[in-house]
Amino acid sequence: MTMSIRRVAAAMAAVALLGLPLVAQADNKHVSEALEHAKSAVNHGKQGHADAVAQHSEEALKHAQAAGVKNPHLDEGIKHLKEAVTHGKAGHADQATEHAEGAVTHLSEVK
């Protein structure tokens, strides 16, 4: 009986260890989505579409906040996304685009 308990414990430990990369992949998916939306925000901003910068930055922000990764680049990316949303909603395409570019730079560095 002791042997079966050890096997169950070993199996549970193996499952837990195998599950960790799945959690990391899920977090990275949010970072990837945030990065894609931030890039779209930059592209729209270069065309002068402040409202689209705000929309894409909001989507990027949702994903970045959902990532659950502790990383200073993620934190900086979130700050830039918040500023991009604020400036985009105010119609400041140039400033919104600069912040979206900052978000892209930082989000690209999140590992």
C-alpha positions as a Python dict, from the first residue, in 0.01 Angstrom:
ca = {
    (1, 'M'): (0, 0, 0),
    (2, 'T'): (285, 238, 75),
    (3, 'M'): (423, 171, -270),
    (4, 'S'): (99, 275, -440),
    (5, 'I'): (86, 598, -239),
    (6, 'R'): (437, 680, -355),
    (7, 'R'): (342, 607, -715),
    (8, 'V'): (35, 829, -689),
    (9, 'A'): (244, 1107, -534),
    (10, 'A'): (508, 1070, -807),
    (11, 'A'): (241, 1077, -1075),
    (12, 'M'): (86, 1389, -924),
    (13, 'A'): (425, 1558, -910),
    (14, 'A'): (488, 1470, -1274),
    (15, 'V'): (151, 1611, -1377),
    (16, 'A'): (220, 1930, -1181),
    (17, 'L'): (560, 1971, -1345),
    (18, 'L'): (421, 1904, -1690),
    (19, 'G'): (143, 2154, -1629),
    (20, 'L'): (381, 2442, -1558),
    (21, 'P'): (482, 2497, -1921),
    (22, 'L'): (114, 2506, -2014),
    (23, 'V'): (58, 2793, -1772),
    (24, 'A'): (361, 2977, -1912),
    (25, 'Q'): (231, 2926, -2266),
    (26, 'A'): (-108, 3067, -2170),
    (27, 'D'): (62, 3374, -2021),
    (28, 'N'): (277, 3415, -2330),
    (29, 'K'): (-34, 3399, -2547),
    (30, 'H'): (-169, 3705, -2368),
    (31, 'V'): (162, 3884, -2414),
    (32, 'S'): (162, 3790, -2783),
    (33, 'E'): (-193, 3919, -2824),
    (34, 'A'): (-103, 4241, -2642),
    (35, 'L'): (196, 4288, -2871),
    (36, 'E'): (-10, 4232, -3186),
    (37, 'H'): (-273, 4486, -3078),
    (38, 'A'): (-3, 4735, -2980),
    (39, 'K'): (154, 4698, -3326),
    (40, 'S'): (-186, 4757, -3484),
    (41, 'A'): (-223, 5067, -3269),
    (42, 'V'): (109, 5197, -3401),
    (43, 'N'): (10, 5131, -3762),
    (44, 'H'): (-320, 5315, -3720),
    (45, 'G'): (-148, 5597, -3536),
    (46, 'K'): (94, 5651, -3822),
    (47, 'Q'): (-214, 5701, -4040),
    (48, 'G'): (-345, 5961, -3796),
    (49, 'H'): (-630, 5748, -3658),
    (50, 'A'): (-626, 5839, -3290),
    (51, 'D'): (-951, 5653, -3219),
    (52, 'A'): (-812, 5328, -3360),
    (53, 'V'): (-496, 5373, -3152),
    (54, 'A'): (-715, 5395, -2843),
    (55, 'Q'): (-920, 5088, -2940),
    (56, 'H'): (-621, 4866, -3015),
    (57, 'S'): (-435, 4993, -2710),
    (58, 'E'): (-733, 4906, -2491),
    (59, 'E'): (-735, 4552, -2630),
    (60, 'A'): (-360, 4526, -2583),
    (61, 'L'): (-399, 4652, -2227),
    (62, 'K'): (-659, 4384, -2145),
    (63, 'H'): (-425, 4111, -2265),
    (64, 'A'): (-118, 4258, -2098),
    (65, 'Q'): (-300, 4279, -1765),
    (66, 'A'): (-427, 3922, -1803),
    (67, 'A'): (-78, 3785, -1873),
    (68, 'G'): (4, 3737, -1507),
    (69, 'V'): (378, 3760, -1571),
    (70, 'K'): (601, 3948, -1328),
    (71, 'N'): (831, 4141, -1557),
    (72, 'P'): (940, 4506, -1552),
    (73, 'H'): (899, 4528, -1930),
    (74, 'L'): (538, 4417, -1898),
    (75, 'D'): (483, 4683, -1633),
    (76, 'E'): (631, 4952, -1858),
    (77, 'G'): (431, 4826, -2153),
    (78, 'I'): (113, 4859, -1949),
    (79, 'K'): (203, 5217, -1853),
    (80, 'H'): (256, 5306, -2219),
    (81, 'L'): (-69, 5139, -2322),
    (82, 'K'): (-263, 5338, -2063),
    (83, 'E'): (-110, 5659, -2197),
    (84, 'A'): (-183, 5554, -2555),
    (85, 'V'): (-549, 5501, -2464),
    (86, 'T'): (-571, 5839, -2290),
    (87, 'H'): (-407, 6030, -2576),
    (88, 'G'): (-595, 5835, -2842),
    (89, 'K'): (-930, 5916, -2683),
    (90, 'A'): (-827, 6281, -2664),
    (91, 'G'): (-754, 6278, -3037),
    (92, 'H'): (-377, 6314, -2997),
    (93, 'A'): (-265, 6065, -3259),
    (94, 'D'): (104, 6157, -3242),
    (95, 'Q'): (138, 6117, -2865),
    (96, 'A'): (-80, 5806, -2864),
    (97, 'T'): (140, 5654, -3133),
    (98, 'E'): (458, 5732, -2939),
    (99, 'H'): (320, 5553, -2636),
    (100, 'A'): (200, 5260, -2845),
    (101, 'E'): (553, 5234, -2988),
    (102, 'G'): (691, 5234, -2634),
    (103, 'A'): (451, 4955, -2547),
    (104, 'V'): (568, 4753, -2849),
    (105, 'T'): (931, 4801, -2745),
    (106, 'H'): (868, 4679, -2391),
    (107, 'L'): (622, 4402, -2472),
    (108, 'S'): (873, 4263, -2722),
    (109, 'E'): (1114, 4212, -2433),
    (110, 'V'): (877, 4014, -2210),
    (111, 'K'): (999, 3658, -2178),
}
